[in-house]
Amino acid sequence: MLTGEGFQEVYNLSGGIKAWTGGKAEGPVELNLDMVRGDETPVEIVGLAYGMENSLGTFYRRVKDRTQDKELADLLENLAWIEDKHKQYLVNLYNDTESKQVSREEFEASETSRIMEGGFGIDDFLHKNERFLTSVPSLLDIAMMLETQALDLYIRFSRKTENGVTAEMLLRIADEEKAHLESLGRLRDERA
Amino acid sequence: MFDKMKRLFTPAKSMDADEARAFMRDRNEGTFTLLDVRQPGEYEKEHIPGALLVPLPKLSDSYEKMDKDRPVIVY
């Protein structure tokens, strides 16, 4: 149908979703879209993403504080460290795009969110998933699920966003999540 | 007229899952469209992250909102 309507390059995914071997997201199109109004400025959207990265790092460190398993603790610290790196990525992304510079300290100071990437609340998620946070393989599955939901949410945010610069930033954040997901997949394969 | 008829009967190419993953991995978001033409309930249960849901019965109403120059992967 699409090729007959002037679309230049159309591919059918053989086997559809059943054949898909990558991560899959869940939830309706509207899931967590109420976190954005649609008219956010770049600094607002980067601030929101910064808060979600920060909360996910907090989550990993809280789980780390509860475990006696050194391998698990090391992995949790590594995952939290990656979220710290993502926060710096966001600061750089913002400052590379906008003329009015905002420091990492300013983003940090304005951060009050308890919502992690993908739109999950820290306490609620911890409570519901405690049993999956006790081994390296299941923790990596949880980490990949969170990043998959995050990737999906950033792209859906971008579709709701009216400001072109803000929408473009959301797509670049989604690219970063996509790369993170690939590296988590490799790590999971190594540990399997 | 001939060109339009030719396009109408030009079958879309296929990609397997590995090819589609590599295609999406190697491109920035926003440079291609991942199109989910299933029903909302199927999308809600599971979908490929970033997919744009346009159920098949509504597809013909959505052509104008989509960028025809971008590659489209449909499932």
Interface residues (C-beta under 8 A of the other chain):
Chain A: M1 L2 T3 G4 E5 G6 F7 Q8 E9 V10 Y11 N12 L13 S14 G15 G16 I17 A19 W20 T21 G22 G23 K24 A25 E26 G27 P28 V29 T148 Q149 L151 D152 I155 S158 R159 E168 L171 R172 A174 D175 K178 E182
Chain B: K4 R7 L8 F9 T10 P11 A12 K13 S14 M15 D16 A17 D18 A20 R21 F23 M24 R25 N28 E29 G30 D36 R38 P40 E42 Y43 E44 K45 E46 H47 I48 P49 G50 A51 L52 L53 L59 S60 Y63 M66 K68 D69 R70 P71 V72 I73 V74 Y75
